[in-house]
Amino acid sequence: MKPFTAIMLAGVAICPIGKTDIATAAAPAAASARMSAAECEVWNRERSFAKSVESHDAAAFAEHIHQGAVFNAGTREPVRGRAAVVADWKDIIEGSKIVLRWSPGVVSIGGNPDIALSSGPAWIENPDPQAKQPHTISAFTSTWVKGSDGQWRVLFDGSGAPPRAVSADDVRKLVASLPHECPRA
């Protein structure tokens, strides 16, 4: 897989967010959303998943991935299975080429209580001092499934459009607007 394709995955389907849409793309939707206790379980699990990447913990990252996961789903080059996903995300988890972060905004559980959809903002920093676009913001969507052990794991991660370049200040504003706790119903 090409490195930029892997960057776009972020464990998530990434969609472009315009500079003027930064605040409305994540935090206000999350602030107005009220989620059930089960949806908050997934919301917290998504935060834990993001923290595994932020803390460069490949073992914790792997624990969030379903054994039969498909990342880059819906493309001609899907990555299938936990081991393959972890290997494909090695550089992202290490954080040496990019620094990837994301946060859940909204989680929805439908008619099947063991399947959930999580979405929210993602932001990427390119630590290379010569980077032409050091900061980008996008949005993600991930599909979670609850296992027989009661643990939620990512089953599907799609692909999407490239992230949108923004300023470091835009990223700070987005991060400051994010909720620290799941907005309960």
Beta strands, then each sheet from edge to edge (+ up, - down):
strand 1: 15-16
strand 2: 65-73
strand 3: 79-80
strand 4: 99-102
strand 5: 106-109
strand 6: 115-125
strand 7: 135-146
strand 8: 152-158
strand 9: 164-165
sheet 1: 1+ 7- 6+ 4-
sheet 2: 1+ 7- 8+ 2+ 3-
sheet 3: 1+ 7- 9+
sheet 4: 1+ 7- 6+ 5-
end
